Amino acid sequence: MSLVVVSNRVAPTQANEPMTGGLASALLPVVRDSGAIWIGSSGRLRDDPYKESFAEIESLGAGAIATVDFPAAHYPGFYEGFSNSALWPALHSRPDLIRVSDDDYKSYRAINAFMARALLRFAQPDTVYWVQDYHFLTLAAELRRSGIVQPIGFFLHTPWSDRATMLSTPHHREIVSAMLAYDLIGFQTDDDRKNFEEGLKRDLGFTVANGYVTSEYGYTRLATFPIGIDPEDFAARAVKASNRSEVSRLRTSLQGAKLVLGVDRLDYSKGITNRMRAFDRVLETEPDWAHRICMLQIAVPSRGRIAAYGEFKREVAGLIGEINGRHADVDWVPIRYLNKGFAQATLAGFYRLARVGLVTPLHDGMNLVAKEYVAAQNPLDPGVLILSQFAGAAKELDTALLVNPYDINGIARNISRALVMSGDERRERWQGMIERLKAKPIQAWFSDFVDALTQARQAAPRRSTATVLKWPNGRGGRSAAGSR
């Protein structure tokens, strides 16, 4: 079997480069070890639509990373437009932030079609395609149109919101119908899968039986695959990172104060402002903590050309300035705010140093920061994870302090509780979480999905030799796709 993994973003191959998100950090080790080819954007755009698609192919352990220069005419509408100004807010239960045009949707479909053509270079009789995340919801339909009959799986790293929210997404029915060209669609949690099934039944009239839905493409299996990390590898990194210069400088600068740590992309879905208000509430209600605690919020810049993100960045900076202005002293600042990314090795050291890991997204598919924080802890003196009940990770890490990310007072109470928690309770809670992480590492997620894709493919009936696809302009396209 030749496995081709597809995503919009690929991981940096240099060890000290900052990671760009949970997807990249999750896929890097399994691609490196499995021999898969990982394909995604090079970050460069091109004007010539007939130029060779692939900018470069670089080896990565047993595997490889291939990058694509996308067409300049469509990438902004695809990425900043439909992907992140329609799909992202809808998937994270913020339909009020949807701001897109029909041209953005056409660009989204155009980039999916472009990627499908680029992938033909890797088509072999034994090729299996595994597509990642919301950028490529319609990619399988484009591959089928191009004549690809091999297995194609899809995994959604974000949540799938409830039916009413997803209905607010422009072209929702077209998109979901096109997704049924996948043999297997994987979700982070059972709730996400059930939300998707509910939409299929009530809005598109499909029947879902025993996890399978039948469409014009044949059978598609729907299943849950919570993504993990490699906890033993991450723990080793955390121990080694203790001597890194950034970690040593942070430790020295704390002067014995307990560290509360938040690490996120700068995104409105991450609950950063509520987290800040909760930390502020701790200082207001328990002023004795002044000088004895410090919060470090790392917020990696994200999607700065989208208006909602620019507004959110200003809101976060203004709120932190206000809180520090009220509580800071000449030799102490309660919140340190860093608007940049760090290498995973450095973050591992930060996690191990923090007494409290504050992970409070308003809605998240999984949130691997929570799992990385747990893995990085000193087993003899672990920190305390405070975790949003609306993160996918809360389904597994149920011995964390689970909080409602909208409840400022509740988060504040749990910060205080974590800061004074006994060593015995901290160790007991940590033990429950690390056992869950070790039971389902990233390697198991990878192999479970690929095995399920193969099985779903074997269970599926032969597909129609001609598939009619619906396009934004209303025209139909017919492909001699053969049987699947």
Secondary structure, DSSP 8 states (H G I E B T S, - for coil): -EEEEE-SS---SSTTS----HHHHHHHHHHHHHT-EEEEEEEEEES-TTS-SEEEEEEETTEEEEEEEEETTTHHIIIIIIIIIIIHHHHTT-GGG----HHHHHHHHHHHHHHHHHHGGG--TTEEEEEESGGGTTHHHHHHHTT--S-EEEE--S----HHHHTTSTTHHHHHHHHTTSSEEEESSHHHHHHHHHHHHHHH---EETTEEEETTEEEEEEE------HHHHHHHHHHHTTSHHHHHHHHHHTT-EEEEEEEES-GGG-HHHHHHHHHHHHHH-GGGTTTEEEEEEEE---TTSHHHHHHHHHHHHHHHHHHHHH-BTTB-SEEEE-S---HHHHHHHHHH-SEEEE--SSBS--HHHHHHHHHS-TTS--EEEEETTBGGGGT-TTSEEE-TT-HHHHHHHHHHHHH--HHHHHHHHHHHHHHHHHS-HHHHHHHHHHHHHHHHHHS----SEEEEE-TTS-EEEEE----
